[in-house]
Amino acid sequence: MLGIEWLRPAAFVGSIVYALIGVVVFWVCFIIVDKITPYDLWAEIVEKQNRALGLVVAAMCLGISIIVAAAIHGG
C-alpha cells in the first residue's frame, strides 16, 4: 500500500524526470522507425487512412513504451 513516501519532493521530482526521459526516448525511437520506413508514416495513416499500418505502428509504440518503462524501472 502506498503511504505518504511518494509525496516527498525527491520522489516526486524523480518520477517527473524519469517520465520525461521515457517520453524523450520513446519519441526518438519513433522518429528512428519513421525514418527507416520507406514512406511517411503520418501521411500514410492520417491522410490515406491505412488502418493496417496504424495497427502496426500502435503495436510498435506499445512495445517501445514497455521496453522504456522496464529500462527505467530496472526490470
Secondary structure, 3 states (H helix, E strand, C coil): CCCCHHHCHHHHHHHHHHHHHHHHHHHHHHHHHHHHCCCCHHHHHHHCCCHHHHHHHHHHHHHHHHHHHHHHHCC
